[in-house]
Amino acid sequence: MGILYGIGVGPGDAESLTAKAIKALQVSTVVFVPVSKAERQSIALQAAEKYLPENVRVVELLFPMTRDGRLLAQHWQKAAKQVAQTLQKHQIASFLTIGDPLLYSTFGYLMRKLKELDPTVKIEIIPGISAINAAASLIQLPLVEKDERIAIIPAPVAKDEFAALARYFDTVVFLKVSAAYDEILDLIIENGFDRQTYLVSRVGGEEEFWSNDPFAYRGQAVDYLSLIIAKRSREK
């Protein structure tokens, strides 16, 4: 039986890969890359490409962007079988994912399916820098300090649901904000998270962009790879 490395390549910058990630890539014979469309180029592969061995085999695994749970389960199962077949040949394989493998990543689903197929499968997870950490570093903003609390919320989120939990947190990071950008801005204002607000898009990439005035982009289309960091207005 071979081994599978679940590698977080970071936000998309080749220089953000850890030394441990690079070491694993350099001994890999097969590299699996998740894609949402057959013709779409992988950001994770672009970040890791310069570290791949010359004769490595790159295999794309299709995970369509859909909320159809049954369709997704079929693709996860198919991908798991493909990876398992590779490991049964005693090969060293890596699965690339942007950010961290265990934070809103496809890798978590694949890992569970692999363990269902073979409970003895060898997996090693190599953490990566998440877009959240990279964005905070870019704008030089401490996410939380002392006894502050942070919430990470993928958009969209229901108005009443957010209002119910907002009072317990000092910082909120909204992910996938392009799905409901204007609604997120409304939630930020209504719940007092407008002390400091930042929009960050494509962090770590060539098209990296950030603004300390997300409200200026109300009504506009923002990039899919965008997040908002919002700090609560609160008397100290």
Protein Blocks (a to p, Z undefined) as FASTA:
>chain_A
ZZdddddebjoiaklpcfklmmmmmmpcbdcdddfbfklccfklmmmmmmpcfklccddd
dddddfblklmmmmmmmmmmmmmmmmmnopacddddehjfkgopaklmmmmmmmmmmmmb
ccdddddddfklmmmmmnopafbgcjbccddddddddfklmmmmmmmpfbdcdehklmmm
mlmmmmmmmnopambccddehehiakbccdfblklmgoiacdfkbcddddddddZZ
